[in-house]
Amino acid sequence: MLLYSPAQITYQPKRIISLVPSITELLYDLGLDMEVAGITKFCVHPPEAKKEKAIIGGTKNIHLEKVKALNPDFIIANKEENVKEQVEALAGECNVYVTDINTLEDAVNMINDIGMITHTSIKADHIISKIKDGFSAIRPMNRIDTAYLIWRNPYMTIGGDTFIHDMLTKCGLQNIYSSKTRYPEVDIKYLKQQACKLLLLSSEPYPFKQKHIDELQQQLPGTKILLVDGEMFSWYGSRLLYGPAYFTELIQRVSQACAY
C-alpha cells in the first residue's frame, strides 16, 4: 500500500528498508539502526551502514526480489529519487511511505512524520529544533545571480521547484533558472547573456572537479566559478544539521570571490 500520511501507520515498524540515502542517515540518527534491514548502494552515511545492512540495488534500479526476501514491514521511498513503477510494485507487498521534498519546510515535516511513524518523536523534535535554529542564524547575501550545475554532457541545472533551489535561496543566491522546472539543460550562451555572476559546480550527482572549472572559465571569463558539496544542497534528512555552518562558510567564500 502506498502511504502519504503518518496517520496511516498503526504499528511500530521493526524491519525498515530505506530507498533514500538521506533518509537512511536520518534513521540512524533517530537510533533506528537495528530496525533498518536494507538500504541502497548510495546510502553512504553513516559509513557503517553499507557494512551492516543488505544492499538492495540503487535508487533507480531496486532489486525487488532482494527487498521481498528481507521481509520488510515498512519501506521509505521518495517521489523523485525512486522509479514510480518499482515503488508501486513494492507497495503490493508492503506498506511504502512516499516522501516528496522540495523545500526546507517539506524536509522538516518529513522528519517529524518519520519520528511519529517510528515512535522516535523526541529525537526527531530535537533534530528539527537544531535544524531550524541553524538556518535561522544564516545571514544571506544580497541576491547574487547564480547558476548551479548538477550534470555535464549535457550540462544540467536546477529549476525553481527543487530542494536545491530552496537551499540557494537560504544563502541569498538568486537562481537564474528559477522560472524553469526540475532539471533543465543549460546553454552556456544563455549564461553569458544573463551575465551570470556566480556558477556553482556540484560534487554530485556529477563529480565536478577543478579541471571543469578551468574548462568553463574559458567560456565564462566574467563569472566566478566554485566547487560545492552537493550533499549540503540536496540531502534533506539529518544532514541538514551541517548545512547552516557550511552555507555560512560558502557565503564568505562567495563574498570574497565576487568582491574582485
BAFI-3210 file (N, C-alpha, C; in Angstrom, 3 decimals, decimal comma, padded with zeros to 6 digits):
// residues 260
n [1|2|3|4|5|6|7|8|9|10|11|12|13|14|15|16|17|18|19|20|21|22|23|24|25|26|27|28|29|30|31|32|33|34|35|36|37|38|39|40|41|42|43|44|45|46|47|48|49|50|51|52|53|54|55|56|57|58|59|60|61|62|63|64|65|66|67|68|69|70|71|72|73|74|75|76|77|78|79|80|81|82|83|84|85|86|87|88|89|90|91|92|93|94|95|96|97|98|99|100|101|102|103|104|105|106|107|108|109|110|111|112|113|114|115|116|117|118|119|120|121|122|123|124|125|126|127|128|129|130|131|132|133|134|135|136|137|138|139|140|141|142|143|144|145|146|147|148|149|150|151|152|153|154|155|156|157|158|159|160|161|162|163|164|165|166|167|168|169|170|171|172|173|174|175|176|177|178|179|180|181|182|183|184|185|186|187|188|189|190|191|192|193|194|195|196|197|198|199|200|201|202|203|204|205|206|207|208|209|210|211|212|213|214|215|216|217|218|219|220|221|222|223|224|225|226|227|228|229|230|231|232|233|234|235|236|237|238|239|240|241|242|243|244|245|246|247|248|249|250|251|252|253|254|255|256|257|258|259|260]
n.u [000,844|000,559|001,586|000,897|000,598|001,502|-000,428|-001,583|-000,151|-000,386|001,119|004,290|007,071|009,400|011,132|012,699|013,118|015,126|014,956|016,171|018,986|019,525|017,560|018,152|020,399|019,108|017,449|019,340|020,326|018,137|018,293|017,599|019,045|019,030|016,547|016,640|016,671|017,439|019,200|020,127|022,783|023,805|023,611|025,561|026,047|025,422|028,935|029,158|026,801|026,609|028,209|026,902|024,258|021,853|022,212|020,101|020,224|020,322|019,042|017,467|017,312|016,093|016,367|013,851|013,260|015,220|014,456|011,949|012,813|013,917|011,827|010,357|008,535|007,982|008,628|010,558|010,314|011,018|009,469|010,856|013,452|013,177|011,944|008,737|007,201|008,567|008,296|005,536|005,222|006,459|004,718|002,659|003,372|004,117|003,764|004,469|005,993|005,814|007,829|008,042|009,990|010,669|011,319|012,810|010,926|009,322|011,156|011,544|008,955|008,846|010,807|009,570|007,305|008,499|009,557|007,175|006,029|007,898|008,025|009,864|009,721|010,692|013,489|013,403|012,183|014,184|016,232|014,930|014,587|017,256|017,983|016,243|017,056|019,682|019,393|017,987|019,922|021,544|023,010|021,967|023,200|023,173|021,310|022,790|023,196|022,951|023,955|023,555|025,171|024,441|025,100|027,017|027,627|024,928|025,264|023,471|021,035|019,263|015,801|013,252|011,570|012,792|014,544|017,214|017,199|015,786|017,654|019,679|018,353|018,175|020,736|020,826|021,298|020,511|018,790|019,200|017,733|015,261|012,693|012,332|011,502|012,251|014,988|016,532|018,351|021,427|022,363|025,303|025,591|023,340|023,970|025,989|024,540|022,809|024,541|025,627|026,746|027,795|028,771|028,031|029,445|028,462|029,281|027,905|025,073|026,941|030,429|031,955|035,130|038,253|039,321|037,093|036,197|038,260|037,836|035,267|035,710|037,082|035,109|033,406|034,529|033,868|032,582|032,421|033,487|032,800|033,474|031,146|029,739|027,624|025,976|025,260|023,485|021,470|020,762|018,206|017,690|018,818|021,295|020,987|021,587|024,215|024,203|023,778|026,279|027,996|026,868|027,159|029,936|030,262|028,953|030,762|032,965|031,916|031,423|034,014|035,068|033,495|034,055|036,075]
n.v [-001,196|002,205|004,972|008,194|009,694|009,929|009,125|006,927|004,743|002,271|000,779|-000,065|000,094|-002,541|-003,748|-002,086|-000,741|001,444|003,447|005,738|007,682|010,004|009,718|007,304|007,976|009,657|007,812|006,322|008,343|008,725|006,629|004,150|002,040|-000,740|-001,450|-000,979|-002,782|-002,989|-001,171|001,256|001,186|003,670|004,748|006,213|007,347|006,737|005,690|003,019|001,803|000,550|-001,607|-003,076|-003,561|-005,102|-004,680|-003,367|-002,673|000,187|003,574|003,971|001,514|-000,758|-003,936|-005,914|-008,515|-008,948|-007,121|-008,156|-010,580|-009,791|-009,418|-006,997|-004,691|-002,133|000,402|003,092|005,564|007,900|010,385|011,604|010,468|007,725|005,112|005,231|002,950|000,834|001,425|001,246|-001,465|-002,574|-001,656|-003,371|-005,448|-004,561|-001,930|001,227|004,233|007,284|009,967|013,497|015,976|019,313|021,697|023,341|023,379|021,216|019,165|019,318|018,679|016,052|014,798|015,044|013,438|010,892|010,504|010,283|007,978|005,981|006,005|007,717|010,360|012,224|012,355|013,124|015,641|017,024|017,038|018,513|020,982|021,841|022,068|024,106|026,243|026,525|027,270|029,624|031,277|031,880|034,366|035,708|036,499|039,428|038,792|037,398|036,781|033,542|030,284|026,763|023,831|020,428|018,371|017,083|017,114|016,378|019,761|020,370|021,986|023,372|023,868|026,221|024,790|022,967|021,252|021,974|024,529|025,879|025,771|027,359|029,799|030,234|031,022|033,437|033,478|034,064|032,124|031,870|030,308|030,031|030,212|027,951|024,387|021,558|019,863|021,320|021,423|023,184|026,089|027,420|029,823|031,170|031,623|033,491|035,574|036,270|037,360|035,853|035,844|034,127|030,767|027,611|024,461|021,257|018,512|016,213|014,918|014,553|014,393|017,117|018,715|020,549|020,743|021,053|023,521|025,033|024,505|025,616|028,224|029,393|029,830|031,437|034,017|036,199|035,239|034,023|030,913|028,136|025,136|023,051|021,301|018,821|017,282|018,937|020,633|019,004|016,813|015,961|015,038|014,331|015,372|017,982|019,225|019,960|021,811|024,740|025,713|025,071|026,582|029,160|029,413|029,149|031,430|033,353|032,646|033,158|035,885|036,902|035,981|037,283|039,873|040,825]
n.w [000,000|-000,875|000,978|002,266|004,467|007,907|009,687|008,634|009,403|011,710|013,407|014,962|013,034|012,432|010,685|008,498|005,255|003,501|000,706|000,124|000,305|002,009|003,906|005,039|006,574|008,378|009,735|011,155|012,808|014,338|015,969|014,970|013,924|014,345|013,439|010,731|007,795|005,128|002,535|-000,041|-002,535|-002,612|-000,145|001,760|004,180|007,606|007,493|008,356|007,651|005,064|005,501|007,361|006,549|004,280|000,771|-001,578|-004,238|-006,506|-006,236|-008,459|-009,613|-008,152|-006,660|-006,688|-005,766|-003,859|-001,953|-001,164|-000,066|002,299|003,937|004,762|006,916|006,467|004,142|002,951|000,551|-002,159|-004,092|-006,227|-006,278|-006,596|-008,805|-010,139|-010,991|-009,799|-007,105|-006,833|-007,346|-005,113|-003,194|-003,424|-001,899|000,590|003,071|001,824|002,363|000,870|000,202|-000,553|-001,294|-001,530|-000,389|002,499|004,528|003,758|004,244|007,029|007,871|006,935|008,534|010,996|010,480|010,062|012,572|014,073|012,925|013,509|016,224|017,447|018,192|020,068|019,645|016,971|017,157|018,473|016,548|014,537|015,857|016,139|013,461|012,566|014,218|013,323|010,580|010,854|011,774|009,669|007,649|004,891|001,548|-000,616|-002,967|-005,400|-008,795|-009,853|-011,048|-010,877|-011,395|-012,051|-013,698|-016,515|-020,003|-021,264|-019,949|-017,017|-014,945|-012,084|-011,451|-010,277|-008,625|-006,978|-004,296|-004,029|-005,122|-003,113|-001,067|-002,168|-002,123|000,630|001,107|-000,060|-002,751|-006,065|-008,163|-011,537|-013,151|-012,075|-013,090|-014,489|-014,481|-012,446|-013,749|-016,018|-019,209|-019,716|-021,444|-022,429|-023,733|-022,871|-020,190|-020,520|-021,729|-019,675|-017,941|-015,837|-012,585|-010,688|-010,692|-009,630|-009,133|-008,606|-006,381|-006,697|-008,562|-010,648|-010,485|-010,293|-010,891|-010,376|-012,948|-014,505|-013,787|-014,897|-017,594|-018,066|-017,314|-019,368|-021,217|-019,830|-018,845|-017,223|-015,019|-011,699|-010,572|-008,598|-006,726|-005,034|-002,197|-002,949|-001,298|000,792|-000,380|-001,373|000,230|002,353|004,911|008,194|007,639|007,188|009,521|009,365|007,405|007,851|008,936|006,848|004,737|005,726|005,669|002,921|001,981|002,845|001,254|-001,289|-001,091|-000,909|-003,346|-005,250|-004,817|-006,265]
ca.u [000,000|001,263|001,161|001,313|000,357|001,916|-001,612|-001,965|000,642|-000,975|002,009|005,663|007,878|010,542|012,039|012,567|014,021|015,202|015,345|016,592|020,214|019,467|016,655|018,903|021,184|018,154|017,027|020,429|020,392|016,983|018,556|016,864|019,960|018,631|015,320|016,929|017,007|018,049|019,467|020,655|024,238|024,169|023,449|026,957|026,086|026,787|029,792|028,964|025,534|026,820|028,883|025,991|022,917|021,704|022,122|019,002|020,350|020,429|017,759|016,699|017,240|015,891|016,182|012,613|013,304|016,052|013,621|010,948|013,493|014,217|010,566|010,168|007,177|007,849|009,604|010,522|010,716|010,897|008,809|011,817|014,652|012,869|011,129|007,340|006,736|009,175|007,673|004,187|005,353|006,759|003,518|001,778|003,885|004,422|003,468|005,540|005,754|006,410|008,126|008,140|010,694|011,095|011,707|013,238|009,709|008,972|012,117|011,220|007,713|009,177|011,498|008,513|006,499|009,275|009,607|005,879|005,821|008,836|007,967|011,094|009,386|011,534|014,742|013,087|011,945|015,494|016,894|014,214|014,888|018,629|017,976|015,581|017,929|020,830|019,035|017,567|021,132|022,246|022,870|022,070|023,812|022,237|020,853|023,774|022,701|023,691|023,521|024,066|025,215|024,423|025,483|027,859|027,375|024,868|025,190|022,104|020,931|018,087|014,728|012,757|010,710|013,644|015,100|018,478|016,824|015,431|018,905|020,320|017,605|018,549|022,043|020,711|021,765|019,364|018,867|018,758|016,824|014,134|011,434|012,289|011,107|013,095|016,412|016,688|019,687|021,993|023,010|026,354|025,294|022,351|024,692|026,673|023,530|022,252|025,640|025,680|027,889|028,341|028,425|028,393|029,557|028,189|030,058|027,025|025,405|028,174|031,523|032,756|036,464|038,911|039,502|035,846|036,219|039,188|037,176|034,163|036,192|037,475|033,881|032,716|035,603|033,354|031,803|033,153|033,066|033,241|033,004|030,385|029,361|026,258|025,187|024,732|022,396|020,423|020,351|017,170|017,461|019,545|022,484|020,659|022,216|025,519|024,020|023,994|027,706|028,573|026,371|027,784|031,292|030,138|028,627|032,026|033,758|031,325|031,645|035,410|035,296|032,760|034,496|037,129]
ca.v [000,000|003,480|005,805|009,589|010,330|009,089|008,620|005,654|003,680|001,978|-000,137|000,420|-000,694|-003,244|-004,111|-000,945|-000,611|002,822|003,596|007,141|007,854|010,996|009,228|006,258|008,664|010,114|006,663|006,022|009,421|008,537|005,448|003,026|001,196|-002,143|-001,649|-000,885|-004,104|-002,875|000,182|001,291|001,285|005,081|005,158|006,266|007,880|006,710|004,746|001,625|001,266|-000,365|-002,802|-003,802|-003,811|-005,678|-003,692|-003,805|-002,026|001,643|004,269|003,863|000,112|-001,572|-005,363|-006,176|-009,808|-008,785|-006,420|-009,101|-011,598|-009,214|-009,432|-005,716|-004,292|-000,709|000,875|004,543|005,925|009,317|010,588|011,969|009,631|006,336|004,896|005,049|001,580|-000,042|001,736|000,677|-002,920|-002,877|-001,348|-004,530|-006,432|-003,962|-000,506|002,094|005,641|008,057|011,348|014,438|017,065|020,389|022,862|023,049|023,075|019,828|018,292|019,332|017,913|014,650|014,312|014,909|012,264|009,671|010,369|009,781|006,620|005,049|006,226|008,391|011,783|013,075|012,570|013,877|017,036|017,611|017,289|019,611|022,222|022,248|022,494|025,412|027,243|026,733|028,010|030,976|032,059|032,214|035,738|035,559|037,545|040,296|038,315|037,286|035,941|032,287|029,040|025,600|022,706|019,092|017,353|017,501|016,348|017,844|020,493|020,474|022,831|023,114|024,847|026,870|023,906|021,917|021,458|022,708|025,941|026,442|025,954|028,547|030,956|030,430|031,690|034,721|033,323|034,141|031,134|032,491|029,357|029,830|030,114|026,615|023,338|020,387|019,863|021,620|021,528|024,534|026,637|028,335|031,138|031,817|032,105|034,717|036,608|036,676|037,884|035,048|036,301|033,024|029,432|026,589|023,119|020,343|017,272|015,104|013,557|014,530|014,844|018,194|018,912|021,783|020,769|021,526|024,978|025,583|024,381|026,567|029,592|029,906|030,256|032,416|034,749|037,172|034,538|033,317|029,512|027,458|023,783|022,986|019,988|018,543|016,738|020,038|021,263|018,095|015,814|016,627|014,387|014,933|016,078|019,409|019,748|020,513|022,798|026,146|026,030|025,021|027,704|030,380|029,439|029,380|032,853|034,078|032,363|033,867|037,327|037,189|035,731|038,259|041,217|041,230]
ca.w [000,000|-000,895|002,098|002,153|005,760|009,038|010,393|008,036|010,026|013,017|014,121|015,019|012,108|013,010|009,602|007,592|004,116|003,020|-000,697|000,009|001,089|003,083|004,944|005,751|007,603|009,387|010,542|012,086|013,802|015,220|016,785|014,403|013,168|014,467|012,673|009,301|007,251|003,813|002,047|-001,404|-002,639|-002,487|001,259|002,218|005,549|008,131|006,761|008,767|007,151|003,943|006,005|008,247|006,019|002,943|-000,295|-002,439|-005,539|-006,480|-006,058|-009,707|-010,055|-006,953|-006,898|-005,966|-005,081|-002,667|-000,976|-000,663|000,734|003,617|004,689|005,444|007,287|006,163|003,161|002,746|-000,805|-002,489|-005,382|-007,250|-006,322|-006,940|-010,005|-009,762|-011,225|-008,805|-005,819|-006,864|-007,241|-003,710|-002,411|-003,474|-000,949|001,901|003,175|001,335|002,671|-000,215|000,564|-001,667|-000,616|-002,429|000,405|003,862|005,285|003,435|004,912|008,454|008,032|006,734|009,734|012,002|010,127|010,313|014,023|014,527|012,432|014,146|017,671|017,875|018,055|020,924|018,920|015,753|017,550|018,796|015,267|013,889|016,570|015,805|012,057|012,481|014,843|012,451|009,375|011,223|012,069|008,426|007,167|003,433|000,743|-001,322|-004,276|-006,472|-009,887|-009,716|-011,680|-010,141|-012,327|-011,443|-014,666|-017,635|-021,243|-021,358|-018,700|-016,485|-013,769|-011,241|-011,574|-009,069|-007,833|-006,419|-002,954|-004,175|-005,305|-001,810|-000,325|-002,734|-001,619|002,026|001,104|-000,740|-004,125|-006,966|-009,232|-012,790|-013,795|-011,152|-013,836|-015,071|-013,561|-012,246|-014,082|-017,450|-019,776|-019,653|-022,634|-021,974|-024,314|-022,001|-019,013|-020,932|-021,963|-018,391|-017,124|-014,612|-011,789|-009,911|-011,179|-008,656|-009,696|-007,504|-006,274|-007,070|-008,981|-011,428|-009,605|-010,892|-010,337|-010,772|-014,404|-015,117|-013,591|-015,898|-018,904|-018,156|-017,120|-020,676|-021,906|-018,983|-018,146|-016,260|-013,995|-010,652|-010,569|-007,381|-006,437|-003,784|-001,696|-003,356|-000,195|001,598|-001,118|-001,840|001,225|003,136|006,198|009,309|007,142|007,283|010,735|008,989|006,354|008,188|009,060|005,507|003,949|006,258|005,122|001,486|001,808|003,000|000,054|-002,421|-000,865|-001,248|-004,771|-006,063|-004,472|-007,202]
c.u [000,881|000,695|001,708|001,114|000,799|000,740|-002,060|-001,196|000,134|-000,127|003,412|006,544|009,113|011,564|011,847|013,578|013,960|015,716|015,924|017,826|020,106|018,538|017,288|019,714|020,275|017,738|018,098|020,495|019,194|017,149|017,894|017,757|019,568|017,386|015,549|017,405|017,728|018,166|019,971|022,179|024,725|023,996|024,818|027,118|025,051|027,604|029,530|027,715|025,748|027,536|027,911|024,711|022,935|021,546|021,106|019,017|020,540|019,064|016,860|016,558|017,204|015,692|014,993|012,645|014,149|015,262|012,631|011,581|013,818|012,981|010,333|008,726|006,940|008,972|009,441|011,095|010,592|010,377|009,806|012,957|014,385|011,934|009,707|006,882|007,318|008,558|006,273|004,215|005,622|005,535|002,506|002,166|003,979|003,983|004,684|005,155|006,519|006,591|008,264|008,697|011,190|011,549|012,200|012,040|009,248|009,868|011,822|009,955|007,964|009,858|010,502|007,665|007,230|009,399|008,318|005,689|006,669|008,888|009,280|010,903|010,267|012,850|014,507|012,880|013,256|016,247|016,250|014,553|016,281|018,710|017,371|016,452|019,110|020,492|018,577|018,771|021,909|021,966|023,062|022,715|022,724|022,069|021,922|023,237|023,581|023,085|024,232|024,013|025,270|024,934|026,284|027,602|026,025|024,912|023,725|022,129|019,666|017,072|014,253|011,873|011,494|014,138|016,398|018,204|016,516|016,681|019,674|019,676|017,981|019,889|021,990|021,223|020,557|019,549|018,338|017,843|015,590|012,793|011,277|011,853|012,097|014,528|016,659|018,158|020,122|022,654|024,040|026,132|024,307|023,031|025,424|025,678|022,974|023,301|025,686|026,934|028,578|027,843|028,946|028,375|029,457|029,074|029,231|025,741|026,618|029,293|032,417|034,072|037,039|039,076|038,248|035,681|037,073|038,551|036,088|034,632|036,608|036,270|033,152|033,736|035,114|032,570|032,736|032,606|033,666|032,702|032,254|030,025|027,889|025,383|024,551|023,540|021,232|020,000|019,416|016,800|018,233|020,867|022,247|021,236|023,541|025,399|024,323|025,467|028,363|028,142|026,955|029,201|031,259|029,825|029,889|032,918|033,247|031,565|033,061|035,649|034,668|033,151|035,529|036,583]
c.v [001,248|004,383|007,212|010,353|009,409|008,492|007,270|004,469|003,457|001,005|000,474|-000,450|-001,298|-003,680|-003,094|-001,051|000,830|002,832|004,982|007,380|008,837|010,563|008,071|006,881|009,147|008,968|006,289|007,086|009,392|007,304|004,192|002,082|-000,280|-002,449|-001,604|-002,241|-004,024|-001,438|000,112|001,402|002,725|005,614|005,137|006,848|007,161|005,622|003,288|000,994|000,241|-001,647|-003,697|-004,283|-004,430|-004,552|-004,187|-003,119|-000,531|002,274|004,135|002,423|-000,814|-003,041|-005,826|-007,488|-009,747|-008,096|-007,398|-010,135|-011,102|-009,130|-008,132|-005,500|-002,806|-000,307|002,377|004,854|007,438|009,465|010,855|010,965|008,202|006,258|004,502|003,598|000,618|000,181|001,127|-000,845|-003,331|-002,643|-002,482|-005,599|-005,890|-002,500|000,323|003,542|006,476|009,512|012,200|015,737|018,101|021,643|022,419|022,695|021,642|018,856|018,192|018,519|016,415|014,066|014,115|013,660|010,966|009,428|009,802|008,313|005,613|005,183|006,803|009,906|012,691|013,381|013,383|015,358|017,746|017,953|018,478|020,949|022,737|022,729|023,885|026,515|027,567|027,574|029,434|031,878|032,435|033,656|035,735|036,757|038,393|039,839|038,377|036,332|034,701|031,175|027,892|024,397|021,382|018,013|017,967|016,568|015,638|018,491|020,605|021,282|022,483|024,248|025,360|026,011|022,767|022,275|022,250|024,196|026,591|026,665|027,172|029,814|031,269|031,150|033,081|034,681|033,209|033,190|031,726|031,555|029,099|029,703|028,744|025,602|022,179|020,604|020,090|021,612|022,994|024,894|027,660|029,738|031,905|032,376|033,405|035,862|037,153|037,281|037,181|035,390|035,153|031,696|028,411|025,217|022,123|019,094|016,045|015,649|013,463|015,089|015,891|018,386|020,243|021,875|021,266|023,034|025,614|025,581|025,430|028,011|030,228|030,440|031,358|033,211|035,736|036,566|033,882|031,892|028,813|026,031|023,803|021,540|019,733|017,998|017,853|020,708|020,323|017,024|016,482|015,883|015,101|015,566|017,588|020,043|020,435|021,645|024,236|026,544|026,044|026,233|029,034|030,525|029,720|030,838|033,704|033,896|033,157|035,374|037,741|037,054|036,806|039,690|041,736|041,461]
c.w [000,000|000,188|001,939|003,454|006,886|009,794|009,845|008,633|011,449|013,833|014,138|014,125|012,789|011,966|008,474|006,453|003,634|001,591|-000,957|000,886|002,250|004,213|005,702|006,880|008,731|010,302|011,559|013,184|014,746|016,108|016,280|013,603|013,227|013,650|011,162|008,784|005,914|003,357|000,604|-001,384|-002,516|-001,059|001,939|003,619|006,396|007,440|007,105|008,168|006,046|004,366|006,769|007,568|004,619|001,924|-001,323|-003,816|-005,404|-006,323|-007,286|-010,202|-008,840|-007,358|-006,049|-005,199|-003,816|-001,554|-000,347|000,264|002,140|004,506|005,459|005,880|007,001|005,208|002,996|001,373|-000,989|-003,910|-006,500|-007,386|-006,776|-008,146|-009,598|-009,878|-010,194|-007,431|-005,754|-006,748|-005,794|-002,828|-002,445|-002,475|000,477|001,900|002,757|001,601|001,648|000,220|-000,697|-001,093|-001,615|-001,688|001,777|004,728|005,031|004,191|006,404|008,720|007,874|007,961|010,873|011,749|010,443|011,813|014,582|014,163|013,207|015,664|018,214|017,836|018,906|020,218|017,657|016,071|017,868|017,511|014,560|014,532|016,206|014,354|011,925|013,069|013,932|011,237|009,695|011,499|010,817|008,041|005,659|002,749|000,085|-002,769|-005,369|-007,539|-010,017|-010,560|-010,958|-011,074|-011,578|-012,396|-015,808|-018,815|-021,239|-019,970|-018,287|-015,196|-012,985|-011,389|-010,228|-008,192|-007,191|-005,020|-003,018|-004,345|-003,953|-000,962|-000,857|-002,176|-000,174|002,142|000,482|-002,159|-005,046|-008,143|-010,536|-013,588|-012,927|-011,870|-014,496|-014,018|-013,589|-012,725|-015,573|-017,902|-019,795|-020,978|-022,151|-022,532|-023,441|-020,752|-019,327|-021,076|-020,659|-017,464|-015,770|-013,817|-011,058|-010,474|-010,171|-009,319|-008,553|-007,540|-006,603|-007,703|-009,897|-010,554|-010,261|-010,132|-010,834|-012,291|-015,122|-014,914|-014,676|-017,283|-019,084|-018,052|-018,442|-021,438|-021,149|-018,175|-017,093|-015,112|-012,976|-010,563|-009,353|-007,336|-005,117|-003,462|-002,011|-002,248|000,624|000,931|-001,407|-000,844|002,227|004,414|007,297|008,886|007,131|008,546|010,414|007,977|006,744|008,306|007,684|004,683|004,433|005,713|003,622|001,199|001,919|001,775|-001,133|-002,300|-001,266|-002,738|-005,643|-005,749|-005,451|-008,601]
res [m|l|l|y|s|p|a|q|i|t|y|q|p|k|r|i|i|s|l|v|p|s|i|t|e|l|l|y|d|l|g|l|d|m|e|v|a|g|i|t|k|f|c|v|h|p|p|e|a|k|k|e|k|a|i|i|g|g|t|k|n|i|h|l|e|k|v|k|a|l|n|p|d|f|i|i|a|n|k|e|e|n|v|k|e|q|v|e|a|l|a|g|e|c|n|v|y|v|t|d|i|n|t|l|e|d|a|v|n|m|i|n|d|i|g|m|i|t|h|t|s|i|k|a|d|h|i|i|s|k|i|k|d|g|f|s|a|i|r|p|m|n|r|i|d|t|a|y|l|i|w|r|n|p|y|m|t|i|g|g|d|t|f|i|h|d|m|l|t|k|c|g|l|q|n|i|y|s|s|k|t|r|y|p|e|v|d|i|k|y|l|k|q|q|a|c|k|l|l|l|l|s|s|e|p|y|p|f|k|q|k|h|i|d|e|l|q|q|q|l|p|g|t|k|i|l|l|v|d|g|e|m|f|s|w|y|g|s|r|l|l|y|g|p|a|y|f|t|e|l|i|q|r|v|s|q|a|c|a|y]
***
